[in-house]
Every structure is written in C-alpha cells, then in structure tokens.
Amino acid sequence: MIKTVKYSLYGFLFILCGCSSIRYYHVDSVPAGASITRAGEFVGQAPVGFKHKITKEDRDRGYFFSRPLVLKWVSGAEWRTDGFRIYLADQNYRTYYINRPPSAPNKMADINYGLEIQKMDIMNAQLTTMRRASIQQSIQASSYNYPNAYPNAYRNAYRNAYPNNNWQQTLNNIQSAIIGF
C-alpha cells in the first residue's frame, strides 16, 4: 500500500513538473500576416504554431533549435534564420514575435495588410458567434415545441447555419462546444 502511494506520488510529481516530451512554440510577425516557410516548405501565414519532440540530447543541453525559418511580408521584406534556441526551462507554449526588418521598403503596405488580416479575424469570430447563437436558438425552439425531435432539430439548424460545409464531420464538436454534452 505504501509503495503504491509512493509511486503514485512520483507519477503525480512527474506530471506536475511538466516533463513533457513535446514542446510547443508559436511564431507571429509584426506586422501580422507574413508568410512563414520552415525548412523550405510553406507552413502558413503568421501566426503559426509548431511542435517539437524533445530528445535526450535536447534535455541534456537544456534547449533545442527550431528548424530554419523564413518570414516574408507582402512588400517583399524578409527575415531569415537558421534556427533559434528554445530553452526547455521556459514555459511549454511560448510565442516568438518576429519584427519586420526596419530598413525594408513599403512598410505601410505591410501594416495595412496586417490590419486587414486582424479585421477579417474579428469578422470571422463574430460570424462564428452569430452562427452558434442561431443554432442554439433553433435547437431551443424545436426542443420546446417537439421535445422528442431534439437530434433532428440540431442537425437541421447546423445544416442551415453552415450550408457549404460537410456538417457531419464537425457535428459532435459543435454539440460539445455549444451544449456541453
């Protein structure tokens, strides 16, 4: 019994210490919207999240190197690195902000593009919120009038709110996010 408690305590402390074998990091650009290429492969538009599997050598050193990154803004400004150190003592998920080179021309084009991206993100968040509220209202109205028709009401509300999506794929995710079951 005492050994079981002792090993359980060690296991709990191991989890509590954050001794994870995967480290997450996030790369964002200032201004927003730079295209990110890692090791010669396009990964997306900033901000982008990455994960790295921690090796024994990484643990011994206390850090690891990210893979080479290239950030390129719409004006043509570019930032390159062969990789940078990410220390394991830091928090598990960290964001690195990469500033646009100040000497590159057309800074206003990059700033305006970044503002447009932020505006679109806000509009998408508002649209998602409105769609979720519409689904919830449809479900509540259908459940009130026809208590046994709840699953069909939800499915129909989702189809109406997201007509171009494959509704079957994300139905369970939306149900758990909105209703919590």
N, C-alpha and C positions, 0 to 999 in steps of 0.2 A: 504494500500500500504506500509506504513512504517513498520507495523507488519510483512508483508511478507518479506520485505528486512531484517528485524531484525532476523527472524527465518532462513532465507537463510544464513545469515552471521554466525549464531550459527552452523548451519549444516556444513558449509564450514570449520569453525574452528575445529569442532569435527573431521572431516576427516583429516584435515591438521595436527592435533596433533598426529595422528597415534593411536588413541584409538581403536585398533583392538581387537576383541575377540579371535583371533588366533595368536599364536606366533610360528615362525619357528626357528629351530636351526639345525645345521649341525654338525655331528661328523666325524672327519677324524683321521687317525692314522699316526704316524711317527715311522718307515717307513710305506708307504702305503700298503694297502691290507689286513689288519686284518679283520677277520670275526667278525661281531657285532651281539650280542644276546641281546635282550631287554625283560626283564621280562620272561626269559626262552624261548623266541621264536626267531629263527634266522631271522634277518631282511636284511642282505646283507653284502657285502664287503665294507669296508671303501673306500671312503667317503659315508655317508648315511645321508639323510635329514629326519627330524622329524617335526611334528607339534603338538601343544598343545593348547587345548581350554582353554582360560583364564576364571577362575571362579571369583565370587565376593570375595572369600577368598584370592585368588591369588592377586587380585587388592588391597585388604586391607593390605596384607603383603608386597606387592611390589616385590614379586618374586614367583616362583613356583619351585618344584623339578622335575627333569627329572625322568623317571622310571629307575629302576636298569639296568645297562649296564655291559656287559662282552665283552671285545675285546680280541681276540685270534689270534696270528700270526702263520705262518706255522711252526715255530720252536717249538711251544708249549708254548711260552711266553704268559702270561695272565695278563690283567688289569681288575680289578673289582671295581664297586662302587654300593652303594645302591641308588644312585641318586646324582645329584649335583644341586646347586642353579642356576637358570637362572633369572636374575633381569629384571623386566619389564622396567626399565629406560634405559636399553641398547637398541641398535638398534633392529629392528624387526627380522632381519635374521642374526644370528651370527654363526660363525664356531668355534668349540672347537677342538683343536688338542690334541690328547692323545698320549703321548710318550711311546714307548715300555719300559718295566722295564729294567734298565741297567744291573741288576745282572743276568738276564735270559741268558742261554747259546744259542749258534748258532745265534748270531746277524747277521753274514754275510748272512746266509740263508734268513733271513727276508729282509735285504737290497736288495739282488739280486732279490727276489720275487717282492718287491716294484718297483724296476727299470723295471722289465719285464712288470708289470701292466701299468706303465707310458708309456712304449714303445708301448704297444698294444693300449692304448688310443690314442696316436698320430697317429698310423697307421689307426685306425678306423675313426678318424677325417679326415685324408687325403682321405680315401676311400669314405667317405660320400661327401666330396667336389668334388671329381672326378665324382661321380655318378650324383650329382646335375648339374655339368657343362655339362656332357654328355646329360642329359635330356634337359637342356636349348638349347644346340646346335641342338638336334634333333627337338625340337619344332620350333626353328627359321628356320631351313632348310625346314621343312614341311610347315610352315606358308608362307614362301616366295614362294614356288612352288605351293602350294594349299591353298590359304587363307581361304577357307571355311572348310577345313579339320582340323582346329586347335584342337578341343577337342579330336579327334581320334588320332592325332599325339602325343599329350601329353600322352594319355593313353598308347599307344604303346611304347613310349620312357620309361615310367615308368616301364612297364612290362619287358622290356629288361634290364633295369638297376637293378631291384630287382626281379629276377626270382623266388626266394624261398619265397617271402613274399606275403601276401594277399594284393595285390595292391589296392583293392577297399577301404579298411579301411582307409588308410592314404593318399589317392589321394588329398583330399581337403586340408589337412595340407601342403603337399608338394607344391601344387599350390600356396597357400598363401605365403609360405616361399620364393619360388623362383621368382614368377612372381609378387606377391603382389596384387592379385585381389581376 
